[in-house]
Amino acid sequence: MHRYRRAKIVATVGPASAAPEMLKALFVAGADTFRLNFSHGTHEDHAKVHAAIRTLEQELGRPIGILQDLQGPKIRIGTVKDGKLSVTPGERIRFVLGGAEGDKEAIPLPHPEIFAAVMPGHHLLLDDGRVRVKVVGLGSDYIDAEVEIGSVISNRKGVNLPGTVLDLSPLTAKDRADLAFGLELGVDWVALSFVQQPGDMLEARGLIGDRAGLVAKIEKPSALEKIDDIIRLSDAVMVARGDLGVEIPHEEVPGRQKELVRACRLAVKPVIIATQMLDSMINAPTPTRAEASDVATAIYDGADAVMLSAESASGLYPREAVEMMDRIIRSTEHHKLYRSILQATEAGEEQTAPHAVAAADLAEAIHAPAIVAFTSSGTTAARIARKRPAVPILAVTADRDVARRLCLLWGAHSVQAADIASYDDMVARASELVMAEGFANQSDLVVVVAGVPFGKAGTTNNLRVIEVGR
């Protein structure tokens, strides 16, 4: 079973998709990696889903990626009198550190790190930006603000601070407990929410080590200012356009998306585009034309993966949403302008691993049906994928965990197989696998990339053209 597309699909699991039969339906429809959103559900819920995915993996004989998405620090106001209050532009309101059931003169904001960091002129956005206020005065336990955009403020609504870097760990006590649980389960990726600075990545890496890939979720303006270092310290990046779109102007989001995809390609790191991609399919069997265009744009940009959130987690049409995303990707990748647009956004030549890079050009020159990459850590396959070749990449690894993580990489069809030990073994194994996986036929020419000594990470130094079956 292999996909007739290069970009991958990440599907979030929730009440609508947690049953084993639905998980299988989503995988058959096109899901490559499943996201477990730890903002919702219990450990028991996630353990059942994880076990069902691993059972499905054994049944179908294909690696399946599992991504654990940590909740991160949620900043919210407390409760207000009567459950809600209305504010209008030009009005003055006050946030206070303590208190309960406040009014406009004392809206509870139980986050001391905000009072320590905010400055006059900074903005607070409430309820996904529906209310916008500007700080005009402050003390150790209060913040005075002027309303710029008014609406209704209700209990426990979220607060965003786009111009303020908070002295706040991205890992709460809940996140640490969830992370320990996820690593014990054996998740393949861990997504870190609300990354502000490179130090956040180092903190998470210290806990995760090499037990899972680390995904930086980009949803804060402060992360954009340090993006090169954050990408360097990550194993993959998620462009989380929901919170990012609240904290930066809407009109800047598309350009930032393109910048992030290009930066990740340059750094040889997978990049996921997320949030509201087929949002109307939560309640409808088809998306809007604008949503279809949004998914296609991410594919034209060269993103490694696109993600479904509520569409597959709690929507009425989870299978149809995956099928639709699969159809949009395949249609886009077969469009006559797709290759030229990808080439126009080429990230530039990489200065290392020339054989991995040359494999893409050579495969196209000889019209090979596939590139076979023997990879211990996944890096060889990633370097080939960076060129976005016109042919699929058969990524062969002896490491089960690497095979699962490659389910997030553009163009990679991962297979777990025993390590090769010689050139003859390499040729025989490549011939066997490309035919068994349905990528090539007898006598086809395929490009094979490996490293000598075989089975050792970081030794990509061998490029060969072989005739299948000879």
C-alpha positions in Angstrom: 0.0 0.0 0.0 1.5 3.3 -1.0 0.1 6.8 -1.6 0.0 8.3 -5.1 1.0 11.7 -3.7 4.1 13.2 -2.1 2.7 15.4 0.7 1.5 13.7 3.9 -1.7 14.0 5.9 -1.9 14.4 9.7 -5.3 13.5 11.1 -6.2 14.5 14.7 -8.0 11.8 16.7 -11.0 12.6 18.9 -14.5 11.4 19.7 -15.4 11.1 16.0 -12.4 9.0 15.1 -11.1 7.1 18.1 -12.9 3.8 17.3 -10.5 1.2 15.8 -12.7 0.8 12.7 -12.7 4.6 12.1 -8.9 4.8 12.6 -8.6 2.1 9.9 -11.0 4.0 7.6 -9.0 7.2 8.0 -5.7 5.4 7.3 -7.1 3.8 4.2 -8.5 7.1 3.1 -5.1 8.7 3.3 -4.0 9.6 6.9 -0.2 9.0 7.3 0.3 10.3 10.9 -2.3 10.5 13.7 -2.2 13.4 16.2 -3.2 12.9 19.8 -4.3 16.2 21.2 -3.5 16.3 24.9 -5.6 19.4 25.4 -8.5 17.0 25.5 -9.1 13.5 26.6 -7.7 11.4 29.4 -4.5 9.3 29.5 -6.8 6.2 29.3 -8.4 7.6 26.1 -5.1 8.3 24.5 -3.7 4.9 25.5 -6.6 3.1 23.8 -6.1 5.1 20.6 -2.4 4.4 20.6 -2.9 0.7 21.1 -5.5 0.7 18.3 -3.1 2.4 15.9 -0.3 0.0 16.7 -2.6 -2.9 16.1 -3.7 -1.4 12.8 0.0 -1.0 11.9 0.6 -4.7 12.4 -2.5 -5.7 10.5 -1.6 -3.6 7.4 2.1 -4.1 7.6 2.8 -0.4 7.2 4.4 2.1 9.7 2.1 4.7 11.0 3.3 7.9 12.8 1.8 9.1 16.1 2.2 12.7 17.1 1.6 13.8 20.7 0.5 17.5 20.9 1.0 19.0 24.3 -1.4 21.6 25.5 1.1 24.2 26.7 0.4 27.1 29.0 -3.1 28.3 28.6 -3.5 32.0 29.6 -7.1 32.8 30.6 -9.0 35.4 32.6 -11.0 34.2 35.7 -14.7 34.6 36.1 -16.8 37.8 35.8 -20.0 38.8 37.4 -23.1 37.3 35.7 -20.7 35.2 33.5 -20.1 38.0 31.0 -19.6 41.7 30.6 -19.7 44.0 27.5 -16.9 46.5 26.7 -16.9 49.2 24.1 -14.1 51.1 22.3 -12.5 53.9 24.3 -13.6 52.4 27.6 -11.1 51.9 30.4 -11.0 48.5 32.2 -8.7 47.0 34.8 -7.2 43.5 35.1 -6.2 42.4 38.6 -4.0 39.6 39.8 -6.4 38.2 42.4 -10.1 38.3 43.0 -13.1 36.4 41.9 -16.1 37.3 39.9 -14.7 40.6 38.8 -16.3 43.5 36.9 -14.8 46.0 34.5 -12.8 47.5 37.4 -11.3 44.2 38.5 -11.2 41.5 35.8 -9.3 38.5 37.3 -6.1 37.6 35.4 -4.4 34.9 37.6 -1.0 34.9 35.8 1.7 36.9 37.7 4.2 36.4 34.8 2.0 38.8 32.7 2.1 41.5 35.4 5.9 41.1 35.5 6.4 41.4 31.7 3.7 43.7 30.2 4.6 47.3 29.5 2.5 50.4 28.5 1.7 50.2 24.8 1.5 46.4 24.8 -1.8 44.8 23.7 -3.9 42.0 25.2 -6.2 40.1 23.0 -9.2 38.2 24.5 -11.3 35.5 23.0 -9.2 34.9 19.9 -8.9 38.7 19.3 -12.6 39.5 19.5 -11.6 42.0 22.2 -8.4 44.0 21.9 -7.1 46.3 24.6 -4.0 48.5 25.0 -2.1 48.8 28.2 -2.1 52.4 29.5 -1.0 51.9 33.1 0.1 49.2 35.5 1.2 48.2 39.0 2.5 45.1 40.6 -1.0 43.6 40.8 -3.1 45.5 38.3 -3.1 46.5 34.6 -5.2 49.4 33.3 -6.1 49.1 29.6 -8.1 51.0 27.0 -10.5 49.0 24.8 -9.7 49.3 21.1 -12.0 46.6 19.8 -15.1 45.9 22.0 -17.3 42.9 22.4 -18.5 40.6 25.2 -16.0 39.1 27.7 -17.2 35.9 29.3 -15.7 33.5 31.9 -12.4 31.8 31.3 -11.7 33.2 27.9 -8.2 33.0 26.5 -5.7 35.8 26.5 -3.0 36.4 23.9 -0.1 38.9 24.3 1.4 39.4 20.9 4.0 42.0 21.9 5.1 40.5 25.2 7.6 37.7 25.9 6.6 36.0 29.1 8.9 34.4 31.6 6.9 31.2 31.2 8.0 27.6 30.5 6.2 26.1 27.6 5.9 22.9 29.7 3.3 23.1 32.5 3.0 20.5 35.2 0.3 18.9 33.2 2.5 18.9 30.1 5.3 17.2 32.0 3.0 14.5 33.2 1.5 14.1 29.7 4.9 14.0 28.1 6.1 11.3 30.5 3.0 9.3 29.7 3.4 9.8 25.9 7.0 8.7 25.9 6.1 5.6 27.9 3.5 4.8 25.3 6.1 5.3 22.6 4.8 8.3 20.6 6.9 9.1 17.5 6.7 12.9 17.7 6.1 15.5 20.5 4.7 18.9 19.5 5.6 21.7 21.9 3.0 24.5 22.1 3.5 28.2 22.4 7.3 28.2 21.8 8.7 31.7 22.4 12.4 31.2 22.2 15.2 28.7 21.5 15.6 27.9 25.2 12.1 26.4 25.2 13.3 23.8 22.7 16.3 23.0 24.8 14.1 22.5 27.9 11.9 20.1 26.0 14.9 18.3 24.4 16.3 17.7 27.9 13.2 15.8 28.8 12.7 14.0 25.5 16.2 13.1 24.4 16.1 11.0 21.3 13.0 9.0 22.4 10.8 11.0 20.0 11.1 13.7 17.4 10.5 17.3 18.7 8.1 19.5 16.8 8.2 23.3 17.3 4.7 24.8 17.0 5.0 28.3 15.6 2.2 30.4 17.1 3.9 33.3 18.7 5.5 36.5 17.1 8.4 36.1 19.4 9.1 32.7 17.9 9.3 34.3 14.4 12.0 36.6 15.6 14.2 33.6 16.6 13.0 31.2 14.0 16.3 30.1 12.5 17.5 28.9 15.9 14.2 27.3 16.8 14.2 25.4 13.5 17.8 24.3 14.1 16.8 22.9 17.5 13.7 21.1 16.3 13.2 17.9 14.3 10.1 19.3 12.6 8.0 22.4 12.6 4.2 23.0 12.7 2.8 26.3 11.4 -0.1 26.6 13.9 -2.0 29.3 12.1 -4.8 29.5 14.7 -3.0 31.3 17.5 -0.4 32.7 15.1 -3.2 34.4 13.2 -4.6 35.9 16.4 -1.2 37.4 17.4 -0.1 38.7 14.0 -2.3 40.5 11.4 -4.3 38.2 9.3 -2.8 39.5 6.1 0.7 38.5 7.2 -0.1 34.8 7.8 0.1 33.7 4.1 3.6 35.3 3.7 4.8 33.9 7.0 3.6 30.5 6.0 5.7 30.6 2.8 8.8 31.9 4.7 8.5 29.1 7.2 8.1 26.3 4.6 11.2 27.7 2.7 13.2 27.9 6.0 12.4 24.4 6.9 13.3 23.0 3.5 16.6 24.8 3.7 17.2 23.3 7.1 16.1 19.8 6.0 13.3 19.7 8.6 9.7 18.5 7.8 7.1 21.2 8.1 3.3 20.8 8.8 0.7 23.4 7.9 -2.2 23.3 10.4 -5.5 24.8 11.5 -8.8 25.4 9.7 -7.7 23.8 6.5 -11.1 22.2 5.8 -12.9 23.8 8.7 -16.4 23.8 7.2 -16.2 20.0 6.9 -16.7 19.8 10.7 -20.4 20.2 9.8 -20.6 19.8 6.0 -19.6 16.9 3.7 -17.7 19.2 1.4 -15.3 22.2 2.0 -15.6 25.7 0.6 -13.6 26.5 -2.5 -11.4 28.8 -0.4 -10.5 25.9 1.9 -9.6 23.7 -1.1 -7.4 26.5 -2.4 -5.8 26.9 1.1 -4.8 23.2 1.1 -3.5 23.5 -2.5 -1.5 26.5 -1.6 0.3 24.6 1.1 1.1 21.9 -1.4 2.4 24.4 -4.0 4.5 25.9 -1.2 6.2 22.5 -0.8 4.9 21.7 2.7 5.7 18.2 3.9 2.3 17.7 5.5 -1.1 19.3 6.0 -3.2 18.7 9.1 -6.8 18.1 10.0 -7.9 19.2 13.5 -11.5 19.3 14.5 -12.5 18.0 11.0 -11.3 14.5 11.9 -11.4 14.8 15.7 -15.0 15.9 16.4 -16.6 16.6 13.0 -19.5 14.8 11.4 -17.4 13.7 8.4 -13.9 12.6 9.5 -13.4 10.0 6.7 -14.7 12.4 4.0 -12.4 15.1 5.3 -9.3 12.9 4.9 -10.5 11.7 1.5 -11.0 15.3 0.4 -7.6 16.4 1.6 -6.1 13.4 -0.2 -7.9 14.3 -3.5 -6.8 18.0 -3.2 -3.2 17.0 -2.7 -3.2 14.5 -5.6 -4.9 16.9 -7.9 -2.5 19.7 -7.0 0.6 17.5 -7.4 -0.6 16.4 -10.9 -1.3 20.0 -12.1 0.8 21.1 -15.0 2.2 24.1 -13.0 3.1 22.2 -9.9 6.7 21.2 -10.8 7.5 24.7 -12.1 6.2 26.4 -8.9 8.1 24.0 -6.7 11.3 24.6 -8.6 10.7 28.4 -8.4 10.7 28.1 -4.6 13.8 25.9 -4.5 15.6 26.6 -1.2 19.1 26.6 -2.8 21.8 23.9 -3.0 22.7 22.2 0.2 26.5 22.2 0.8 26.6 18.7 2.4 25.7 15.1 1.4 26.1 15.8 -2.3 25.2 12.2 -3.2 21.8 12.5 -1.6 21.1 15.7 -3.5 22.4 14.3 -6.8 20.1 11.4 -6.5 17.1 13.5 -7.2 18.6 15.0 -10.4 19.9 11.7 -11.6 16.6 9.9 -11.1 14.8 12.5 -13.2 17.5 12.4 -15.9 17.2 8.6 -16.4 13.4 8.6 -15.8 13.8 6.2 -12.8 10.5 5.2 -11.2 11.9 5.6 -7.7 14.9 6.5 -5.5 15.8 3.9 -2.9 17.4 5.5 0.2 19.0 3.2 2.8 18.8 5.4 5.9 19.7 4.7 9.6 18.4 8.0 11.1 16.2 9.3 8.3 18.6 12.1 7.3 19.5 10.6 3.9 15.8 10.4 2.9 15.2 14.0 4.2 18.1 15.4 2.2 16.7 13.8 -1.0 13.2 15.0 -0.1 14.5 18.5 0.3 15.0 18.6 -3.5 11.3 17.6 -4.0 12.1 15.1 -6.7 9.6 14.1 -9.3 9.8 10.4 -8.3 8.9 8.8 -4.9 11.5 8.0 -2.3 11.6 4.4 -0.9 13.1 5.0 2.5 14.5 1.8 3.9 15.6 1.6 7.5 16.2 -1.1 10.1 14.9 1.2 12.9 11.1 0.9 13.5 11.0 4.3 15.1 12.7 6.0 12.1 10.3 4.3 9.8 7.3 5.7 11.7 8.8 9.2 11.8 9.4 9.2 8.1 5.6 9.1 7.7 5.8 12.9 8.1 8.4 13.4 5.4 7.5 14.6 1.9 7.7 11.9 -0.8 8.9 9.2 1.5 7.4 5.7 1.5 9.1 4.1 4.5 9.9 0.4 4.9 11.4 -1.3 7.9 13.9 -4.0 6.8 17.1 -5.6 8.1 20.4 -3.7 7.7 22.4 -4.3 4.5 26.0 -5.6 4.9 27.5 -5.3 1.4 27.1 -3.9 -2.1 25.6 -7.1 -3.4 23.2 -7.1 -0.5 22.3 -3.5 -1.2 21.5 -4.2 -4.9 19.5 -7.3 -4.1 17.5 -5.6 -1.3 16.8 -2.5 -3.4 15.5 -4.7 -6.3 13.4 -6.8 -4.0 11.8 -3.9 -2.2 11.0 -1.6 -5.2 9.1 -4.5 -6.8 7.5 -5.7 -3.6 6.2 -2.2 -2.8 4.9 -1.6 -6.3 7.3 1.1 -7.4 9.3 -0.6 -10.2 9.3 -3.6 -12.5 11.9 -6.0 -13.7 14.7 -4.3 -15.7 13.7 -0.8 -14.6 16.6 1.5 -13.6 16.4 2.9 -10.1 18.8 5.1 -8.1 20.1 3.8 -4.8 21.7 6.0 -2.1 23.4 4.5 0.9 26.3 5.0 3.2 29.5 3.1 3.8 30.0 1.6 6.3 26.5 0.3 5.9 24.0 0.8 8.8 25.9 3.7 10.3 24.2 7.1 10.6 25.7 10.1 8.9 27.7 8.3 6.2 25.7 9.1 3.0 28.5 8.6 0.5 27.4 6.1 -2.2 25.2 6.6 -5.2 24.4 3.9 -7.7 22.1 3.1 -10.6 20.9 -0.5 -10.6 18.8 -2.5 -13.0 16.0 -4.1 -11.1 16.2 -7.9 -10.9 19.8 -8.0 -12.2 
